């Protein structure tokens, strides 16, 4: 686990601060609505989008069901191409492997292309503890690093910052990390981008070690794929003498041909582009071209535990496009920091509790960080039914039950603070399995509908604080159906 998020409060408490920040909410609303509209336009250009979405879902699902076979094939392919494969069961092992690899080079600094996996394991902090400085080279990640901040969006980590805030960060912090910001730097986007370019250029030319993730890994060829928009990835992947890629095991795809699907759906769903400006692919090492040494660190860190859940494993299909964040009404108002994870938004609400478990206050609350409106499922390019997984995780929180943790089958105990919900669900289950009791209860509710309270008492008060209780109909549906013979007598 990334120690940055240890001790985070529950989601409602963490979100309260964001809800009070009008500047943050304005930044989020403007950014998410802009990306959402552009995505819808580019997706509409593709006549077979539904078929591409289904194909992506099927490829990912097939791969997950045969993950062991494709990972072994990937290892053989990478090794045959001159690379070295390392297996990391958890964050600590992955950090140890990368730290040792950097130390073997004799270097004390690395350049990084944006990588969710390295953020997940807290690699920068682990390298810093070992006396190795990691420089983020993605513009948004650079802003987050210089501001001593945390990412709040999968695609646009600094989405919570506006131009004036970024200018101030550059002015005050750049000098401490290398080349200072130019004198008189304004908040014009072109000037900010140029300041970052000048700051990073010297690091690209000096660095001997690069660290990356990968969007995809091709099992049949051992090819790594990184897609990005700024060109910093191309510099990190080609200039250093040693390249270390830390990649989650779920990023593998069986064949080169499978990339055809994802290289169409990913750019449209993420940056609303027809294709990514930079698509970098490399296979092992080649004399005289690119890094002399390539190391692939395959990261588990809870992924095989997630794979054991037939419903929850859908989360491993994610290609990190962030489309679900941009349509989520909860994320738009609460922002990414409230999720207590490098994976915010709807996908984070189902991924983090499975990778980390539900022992912490933040993880046990994440399955409830959703209205279950289903907008996330509608835009997901690999058809992850996020609402279905959220309900599954809520059941696990309330009821406990069998699960897999660190490769071992365990029985989880119900989480604290959910006794009332647990009792209500059990009462509902009993009622719905006893039709006579259900009918009697419906008739009593209809006859006493004028006594309907505006708010619920006790634990239900929190629910009705932000929702209206629905009106009780004058007649239960079943009685109406019998009386009208399915509505036929009312229409004649």
N, C-alpha and C positions, 0 to 999 in steps of 0.2 A: 504494500500500500504506500502511496505517496504521503509522506509524513506531513506535507503542507495541509492536508485536509483532516488530520486526526483531531478529534475534539470539536468538530463542527457542530453547531446546534441543529436541531430538527428544522426541516424545510420551512414550515410556517414562520418560525422565529427568524430564520436567516433571511426570508423574503420580506419581512416587515420593513427592514432598513431600506431595501431597494424600492419598495412601494412609496416610501416617504421622500425619495430622491427624484424630484421632478425633472432635473437635467438628465439623469440616467434614463428615465422612462421616455423622455423625448428622443434621446439618441437611439434607443432600442426600437421605438415605434417607427422612426424615419428609416432606419436601416433595414429592418425586417420587412416593412411594407414595400420598400424599393426592390429588394432582392426577390420578394415573393412575386411582384408584378412582372419583373423581367423573366423569371423562371417560367411563369405561366405562358408568356409569349413564345419563348424558345421551344417549350414542350409542344405547344400547339402546332408548330411547323412540321412535326414528325407524324406522319399518318399512321405509322405502326407502333406508336408509343406503348400501347397496351401490350402488344406482343413482345416488345423489347423488355418491358417490365416483368412479364411472365417468364421470359427466357432467363433474365438475370436471377430471378427467384429460384428457378429450377436448377440453374448451374450451382448456385450457392448451396442449396439444400442437398443436392447430390454430393457436392464436395464434402460437406459436413458429415454426411452419413458414411463416407469412405475416407475420412480425414487421415487416418493412420497410413493408409496406402499412398496417398498423394504427398504426405510429408516425407515419407521415406524416398519416394521418387524424386522429390525436390532436392533432398540432401545428396542423392547420387548425382543429379544433374549439376548442382552447384560445385560439388567436389571435382567432377570430371572437367569442369570449365576453369579450374584453378582456384576456386574459392575454398574457404574453410567454414564449416557449419558448427555452431555451438548451440546447445539446448539449455534453456533456462526455465526451471520449474516455477520460479517466482521472481518478484522484483529484486530481492536481495541477491539472488544468484546472477541475474542479468546485470545488475550494477557492478558486481564483483568481476564478471567476465570482461565488461567494457573497460573498467578501470585498469585491469591487468594488461589488456591489449594496448591501451594508450601508454602505460608505463613502459612496456616493452619497446616502444618506439623512441623513448627518451624525451618525448615532447611534454609540454606542460599546458598546452591549450589545444582546443578543437573548434572547428566551425560546424554548425548544425543547420540542416535543412529541417523545416517544420515536421515534427513527429509526435503524434498523439501517444504512441507507445512509450517514448522516452519521458514524456510528461507524466504518464500514468505511473511509472516506476520511480519517478523523482531522480532521474539520472543526473541532472545538472547539480543537484544538491550533493549527490554521492561523489561526483567528480570534484566538486569544490572542497569537500572534506578530505579528499586525497591530494589537494594542492594543484588540481587541474582546472583551468578556466574554460568554460563552454560559452561560445558566442552564438547567439541566435541570429540568423541571417534573413529570415522572413520578416518583412516590414512590420507586420502586426505583432509578431513574437518579439521583435526588437523593442517595440514600444512597451510591451508588457515587462520585458526584462529590465529595461532602463528605469521604468516606473516602479520597480519592485512590487509588481502587481501579479494578479492571477488571470489566466485566460477566461473569457466568459462566453465564447462561441467557438464551435468546432472549426468553421471556415474563416471567420474574422475574429481572432482572439481579442482584439482591442475594440470590439464593436461598442463597448460602453464608453469609449473616449471620443470627444469631439476634436476638431482641428486645433482649437486654442489650447486644450489640455495637452495635446501631442507636442505642440510647439514648446510649451513650458517644460515638458519632460526632456525634450532634446536639449534645450538651453541649459538646464540645470544638471543633467546626468550624463550626457554624451562624453564629456571630457574625462570622466572617471573610468570609462571603458575603452578609450582610444582617442581618435580624432574628435576634437570638440565641434560643436555646431557652429556654422558660419555666423559672423557678427550680423546683427540686425535681422535674424531669421524671422520670417513672418509665418502666418498660418495658411498660406497658399499651398495647395496640394503639391504643385510642381516643386516649390522650394523645399518642402518637407521631404519629398522623395529624393531630391538631389542631395540633401544633407545626409540622409540614410545611405545613399549610394556611395558618397565619398567616405563616410565612416566605415563602411563594410569593405570597400575595395581593397584597402591595405591588409585586411584580415584574410580575404580570399587569396591574395598573392603570397602571404606569409605562411599560412597554415599548412602543416604536413599531415594532419589527421582530420578526416571528415566523419561526421556521424549523421545518419539518416534513418528514416523509416522506409516504408514502401506502401504504395496503394494496392499493389498486386504482386504476387509471385507466381511464375508459371512453372508448374511441376515438370512438364515434359522437356523444358529447355534449361531450367535454372535461372531464368531471366527475372530481374527485379524491375519494377515499373514505378516511377514517381511522376505525378502530374502536378504542375504548379503554374503560376501566372506571372512571376516576377523575374525568373532567370537565375535567382540565387541558388536554386536547387541544382541547376546545371553546373554552376561554379563549384559547389560543394562536392558534387559527385565525380568531377573530372580532374580538378586541380590537385587535391591532396595525394600524397604517396600511399596513404593507408585509408581505406574506407570501411567503416563499421556500420552495418545496418541492423537495427533492432526492430523486429517485425512480429506482430501477433500471429499465432499459427493459423488463425482463421482467414488470413489474407491470401492464402494459396488458391489458385484456380488450376484445373487440370491441364488445359491446352492453350497454345498461343491463340487459337481461333476464338476462345472464350473472351478474349480481350475486346473483340469486335463489339460485343454487347455493351460492356461497361465503359468503353471509351466513347460511347454515344450517350449513355444515360448519366454518367457522373458529371461531366461538365455542364450539361443542361440543368441538372438538379442542384448543383452547387453554386457555380458562378454565373449561371444563366448564359453560358457561351456554347456555341455549336461544337467547339473543340477547345482543349486546353492550349494556351499559348506555348507551353513547354511540356513535352512528354518525353521524359528521359528513360531509356531502357539500357540495361547492361547485363552481361552474362559473364560472371567470373572475372578473370583478368586477361589482358592482351598486352603483349610486349610492345612498349613504345606508345601506348595509347591508354590514358587514364591511370588510375591507381595501380601500384605494383602488387598490393596485397588487399584482398577483399575478405571480410569476415561477416557472416550472417548469424545473428543471434536470434533464434526462434523462441519467442516468449509465450509461455502458458499463462501463468499468473491468474488462475481461476477459470480459464477458458474451457478446459476439459470438464470441470465441475459444471459449468453452464451447459455444456454439450449433453450432459446426462439428463437434463430436463427436456422432455419432448416438446413442451410448449415454450419454455424460456429460451431454448437454443436458437429461436428465430433471431434473437438479438445479434448473434454472430454473423448473420448475413449482411450486417451494416457495412456500407462502403464509405461512411463518414462524409456524406454529401451535405448534411445539415439542413436539408429541406424541411424536416420535421420541426426544427427550431423556429424557422421563419414563418410557419403558419400556426404555431402554438400560442393560444391566448395567455396561458400561464407564463411561459417563457417571456413573452413580450412585456409583461408587467413586472415579473420578478427578476429577470436577468439571469445570467449564467452562474454568478458566484453563489447564489442561494442553494445550488445543487450540490455543493461541496465535493466536486469532482472535476476532472479535466473533460468529462463527458457530460455536458449540461443538456437541458431540454428533455423532450420525450425519450430520446434514445438513451440518455444518461439515466433517466428514471427507471429504465428496465435493465440497463447494462451494469451500472455500478453496484446495485444490491446483489447481483448474481456473481460478479467478479470478486466482491469484497465480503459478501454475506450480509446478514441483517442484524448484526450484533451491536452496531453503533446507532446513536440517536439519529444521525442524518440518514443512514441507509434504511432504517426501518420506516422512515417517513417519506422517502422518495416515491414509492408506489402510489402515494396519495397526492403527488404533485401534478395532478391532471384532472381535467373536467370530463375525460373520456368522450370528448366530442368526435374523435375519429379523424380529424383533419390530417393528423400525422400519417395515418395509414394510407389515406388517399394520395398523398404526394410521395410516399416512399418508393424509390425506383427499384427496390427488390421486394416490395410487398410484405414488409414486416408488419404484422398485426399488433401494433404496440398496445392498443387498448386490451386485447386479449391477454397479453403478457402482464400488463398492469394488474388486471383482475386476479390472475394467477398468483402474483406476488402478494397482493393484498390478502388472499386466502392463506398464504404461507405465514404472513405476519400475524394474522388473527388466530389461525388454527394450529400453526406449527405443522409438523409432519415430516415425512422422509425427505432427505436431500443428500447431496454429495458435497463434501468439504475436504479439500486437499486430497482428493482421490478416495476418500473413505465414505461409506454410507453411514449417515447419522440420522437421528430423529430430532428435529428442531422443536424447541419448546415455544408455545405462543408468546408473543411479545407482551411486555407489560403495557398497561393503559388501554387495552382493547377488550376488557371484560364485557362492557355493555354491548359493543359491536358483535362480539362472539355470541352473546346471549340472544341478540336480535336476529342474527343469521340462523341460529339453531331453531328459534321460534318460527321463523319464516319457512325453514325447511320442513318442519313438522306440519305447518299449516298447509303448505302446497302439496304435501303428500297425503293429506286427509281432506278430500273434496267437500265432505259434509261440513267440516269445521270452517273451511274457506268460505263456503256459501253463507253460512250463518253469520260469520264475521262481516262479510260484505253487506248483508241486509241490515245488520245492526248499525254499521257505519253510515249507510244511506239514511236511515231513520233518524240518526242523531247528528246529521250533517250540520245543522245550525249551531251545534255546540263545538264545532271544529275550532281549535285554538289557532291563533296567529303564529305562535312559536311553540316549539316542543320543550318540555321540561328536561332537567338533568343534562346528560351527555348530548341529547339532541339539540340543545340550545345553540351549540356551535354551528350545527348544520343549518338551522333556520335563521341564523344571524345574517346570512348572505343569500338565502333562498326563500321563496314563498312556498308555503304548503299548498299543494294542489287542491282545487275544489273537489269535494266528494259528490259524485253524481247522484241524482235523485233515485236512480234505479241501477242495480248491478248489471253489468254487461250480460251475464248469463240469463238473468230474468228477462231482460229486454229481448234477447235472442229467442228465448222460448215463446214469449208473448207475441212477437212479430214474425215468428218463423224465419229468422235471419234477415229481417227488414223487409220481407216481401209484402206483408200486409200494410206497412206504412207507405209503400210506394204505389199501391193499387188504389 
